[in-house]
Amino acid sequence: MTTHLVTGGAGFIGSALVRRLLADPGATVVTLDKLTYAGNLDSLGDALRHPRHRFERADVADADAVARVLATHRPDVVYHLAAESHVDRSIDGPGAFVETNVVGTYVLLHEARRHWASLDGDARARFRLVHVSTDEVFGSLGADGAFTEDSPYDPSSPYSASKAASDHLARAWHRTYGLPVLVTNCSNNYGPYQFPEKLIPLTILNALAGERLPVYGRGENVRDWLFVEDHAEALAAAGARGAPGATYLVGGRAERRNLDVVRAICALVDELAPDAAIGPREALVTFVADRPGHDQRYAIDPSRTERALDWRPRETFESGLRRTVAWYLENRDWWERVRSGVYRGERLGLAQV
């Protein structure tokens, strides 16, 4: 039996990873989550009550709590996904991003090193820490090219700067202390259970309600989209087969302009949930002022990861987006509970003082 610890396991990507890991009958999974606004036990679904799942409510920046969880559960693999992740929110309140993404990563690395040092023999050899990061640490691309494992860091937002700092800490703990850490950098995720402040779920829910669909600037910014279950599969492969000290870039080979993403969502919502009173949803598109420091284009070349981990994304953007829209249509109870809380779709990231 392999024990996996997932920090941030009640979040969007973390919960997808928890569900993927539990599909292995030889796995026990421990979720550590603070349950901030974006951490939701509902996102774990049936996994929350699974006999091989344990939940620990704790802050990754709380050293005593992290030490206790590691000592109690003695994980073989730690997946570090606990993070503040929304760029707009980082513009309004960067302090929380430094505390969770930088300080929290330091605490986890420090306590993981102590845990690893206490292990013997096979347990020590098996231990891995997978630090999960973003392609945003590399900054903005021009019209051509793609990020690789050798791309220089050039973060633009408080969010991406905090993740860049956490990546550097993770690599330093490997190089200085020998801690078996590996780093993954992913492109933009989408799929079920995504908190509705992000582009795709916010657009789906606004389109359903017949509300305006805000698009920054002229919608020309390009992102490389990755279905969340494909990402979870890549992370599980990294935990099982990844090499300490290595970096793995995980992308969906699905570059799209933001405007094209919104239009595709409109077409799917019109098809799956037609509403004569609302009419064609594309008419709801509204161009709004761009956010500060908005990177123009991201794209990942995942070739090395595909070869090293024997991994490929299963979903195209079209198939993944259809699955995503259908999920939100079928799971109104989930997103209504989420929207009844601290976030109701308001504009964030205007950099107001």
N, C-alpha and C positions, 0 to 999 in steps of 0.2 A: 504494500500500500504506500503510495506517494502522497505526502501532505503538501498542499499548496496554500500559501497565504497571499491574498489579494488585497492590497490597500486600495481604498476607493472602490471597493467591490459593489457598493450600492449605487454607483454612478452609471452613466450610459455605457461606456466601453467596459468598465469593470464588471458590470452585471452580465454583459455578454460573455466575458471571459469566464466568469463563475459558472454560467450555464454550460459553456463548452467543456470546461474541465470536469464537471460532474457527469458528463456523458461517458467518461472513462470509468468503468466499474472498479478500477484499481486506484481511484483518486479520492482523497478527502480534501475538502476545501474550507478554508477559514476566511471569512470576510472581515476586514477591519475598515470601519467607516465612521466618520464623525457625524454623518447625517446633517450636512449643511443644506442650503436651499436646493441644491442639485442632487443630493444624495437621498434616495427614496427607496425604502424597503419594498415598495410595490414593484420596483424595477427588477427585483430578484425573482418575482413570480413564484413558481413552485419550488425553486431552488431554496427559498428561505426555510421551507419545512422538510427539505431533503434529509434523510438520515445520515448522509455523509457530509453535511454542511454545518458549519458553526458560524455564528455571528458575534462579533465583538465590537461594541460601540466605543470608539476611542479616537483621539486626535493623533495623527501621525507625528505631530510636533511635541507630543507628550512623551518624554523619554521613559518615564516609569511605566506608562501604559504599554508602550511598544515593547519594552523589555519583558513585561509580564506576559504579553501575548506570545512572544517568541519562546519564552521559557515553558509556557503551558503547552503549546501546540507543536513545538519543535519542527517547523516546516523544512522540507527539502528544497522547495523553490519559493522564492518571494517575488511577486509581481508588483511593482510599485506604480500604481496609477492614481493615487490620491493627489489631487491637484485642483487648484482654481484654474479654469480653462477658457473663460469667455473674454475675448479681446476687448470688447466694448466695456465690460464690467471692470477690466483692469485699468482702463483709462479713467473711470470714475473713482476707483478705489484701489490703487496699486498696493497698499500696505498688506492686504490679505493675501495677495499673490506672493509677496516676498516671504511672509510668515509660513504659508503652507508649502509653496513650491521650493523655496530655498532652505528655510530653517527645517521644515518637515523632512526634506530629503536628507539633510545633514543628520538629523536625529535617527532616521531609519538606517542610514549607512553606519553610523557609530554603533547602534545597538545590534545591527546585523553582524558587524565585525566581531563584537563580543560573543554573540551567539555562535558564529562560525568557529571561533577559537575554542569554544567549549566542546566541539564535536570531535569524534574520533573516527579513524579508519574510513569505512565506506561512506558513512554519513557526512563526513567532512569533504570527501571527494565528490559526492553527489550535489552538494549545496550550490545553488545559483541564486543570484539576484538580478532580475530583469527590470531595468529602469526604462519606463515607457515615456517617450517624449514625442515631439512634434516636428514637422518640417519647417515650421515658422521660425525656428532658431536660425535658419540660413538666410533669412531676409527675402528680398524680392528678386525674381528672375526677369530677364528681358523677354523678348518675343521667342527666343530659341533656347534650347538646352534644357537640362533637368538636374535636380540635386542628386549628388552621389554621396557615398560615404566619405569622400575627400573634400566636399564643399566647405568653404570657410564659413564661420559663424558671423552673422550680421543682423541681429534681431532689431525689430522696429518698434515693437509695443512693449509696455510693461509686462504683459503676459509672456511674450516670447523671450524677453530678457530674463525673466525669472526661470523659465524652462532651460534656457541656455546655461544659466548658472548651475542649475541642478545637474545638467549633463556633465559639466566640468567636474563637479564634485564626485559624481559617480565614477568617472574615469580616474580621477585622482585616488579614490579609495582602492581601485584595482591596482594602479601603478605603484602606489606608496605602500599599501598594506597587503597586497595580494588578494584582497577580497574578490571572489569570482563573480564579478559584475559584467553584464553586457547591456548595451544601450540599443533601443529601437527608436526610430523616428518615423512617424506615420503622416500620411496626407489626411485631408479632411474626411472625417467619418460621418456617416449618416445611417439611419435605420431605426428599428423599433426602440422605444424607451428613451429617445433623445429629448433632453430638456428643451422646452419650446422657446428659448431665447435664440437658438441657432437658426440659420437661414432656412433650412429645409422644413423642419417641423413648424416654425413660425409661419412660413408661407402656406403650408397645408392647412393649418388651423384658421388663419385669416381668410383663406380662399373658401373654406367651408362656411364661415360666418358671413361672407360677402363684405369683408372689411378690406381696406386698402392694403396693397402689397408693396411695402417700401423696398426700393432697390437703391443702393448707394451709388452716387455719381450717375454714370450712364450704364451701369451694369457690365462694364467691360473687364472687370477684374476676373482672373482665371484661377480656378482651383482644381486640384486633382482629387477626385472623389473615390472613397473606399467604403464599401459596405461593411458595417460593424462586425458582422459574423465572420467575414473573411479576415478582418483584423484579428479577431479573437483566435482564429485558427493559426495565424502567423505567430501570435504571442505564445500559444501553447507549444508550437514547434520550436520557438526560440528557447523556451524553458526546458524542453526535452533534449534538443540537439544543438543549441547555441554554444559557441566557444567563449569562455571568459575573455574579456578585453575587446571583443568584437563589437562592431556596430552593424545593425541591420535596418535598412530603409524599407518601409512597407507602404506600397502605393497600389492604387487600383487601375492605373493606366487609363484614366477616365477624365481627361481635362475638359472642363466646360466653363464658359463665361457664366457669371452669376445670372445675367439676364436670361440666358438659355435654360438654366436650371429652373428659374421661376416660371418660364413659359411652359416647360415640360410638366411641372407640377400642375399648372393651370389646366393643361389638356387632360391629365389623368383625373383630376378632381371633377372636371366637367363630364368625363366619361363615367366615372364610378359613382358620383353623387350629383347628378344634374339637378339644377334648381332654376326653374323658369323665372322666378322673381329676381334672382341674382344675375342671370344671363352668363355670357362667356366670362370666365374669371380673368382672362388676360386684360380685360378692360379695367381691372382694379389695380394694375401696375402703376405705381407712383414713384417717380425718381425723387430722391431726397439728397440733402447735402452729404457728401462723402465723409467718412470718419477720419480723424487725424491719423497720419502715418499708415494709411491703408496700402499694404503691399499689392503690387499689380498682378503678379503671377507666381504660383507655386506649381511645381511638377516634380515627381519623384521617378528616378530610374531604379526599379526594384530588382534589376537583373541579378545582382550578386546574392540578394536574399533568396530569390527564387531558386537559384542553384544550390546555395549552401544549406537551405532548410527544406528543400524539396516542397516548396509551397507555391501555389498560384491562386489568385482570386477566382472564386467560382461565379460571382455575379458580374454581369455587365452593368453599366450605369442604368440602362433602361430596365433591366429585370429587377435590379435592386431598388430602384425608385418606385416601381410598381408595387413591389412587396411592402415598401415603407408607407406609401399612401394608403394601401389597403389596410395595413396594421392600424394606422391612426383612425381610419373610419370604423374599424371593428373594436377599438379600445377607447371609446369615449370616456368611460369611467376613469381610466388612468389619467388622461390629460386634463379632465375636469378637476380632479382632486389636486393635481399639480398646479393648475391655474388658479385655484382658490386660495393659494398661499401667497408668497411674497412677490411673485412675478406674474404679471397679467398681460405681457406683450408690449409694454411701454418701451419707448426708444431709450437706449443706453449709449454711453460712450461719446457724449458731446463735449467732453473735456471742460465742463463748466466749473468754475471755482466758487 
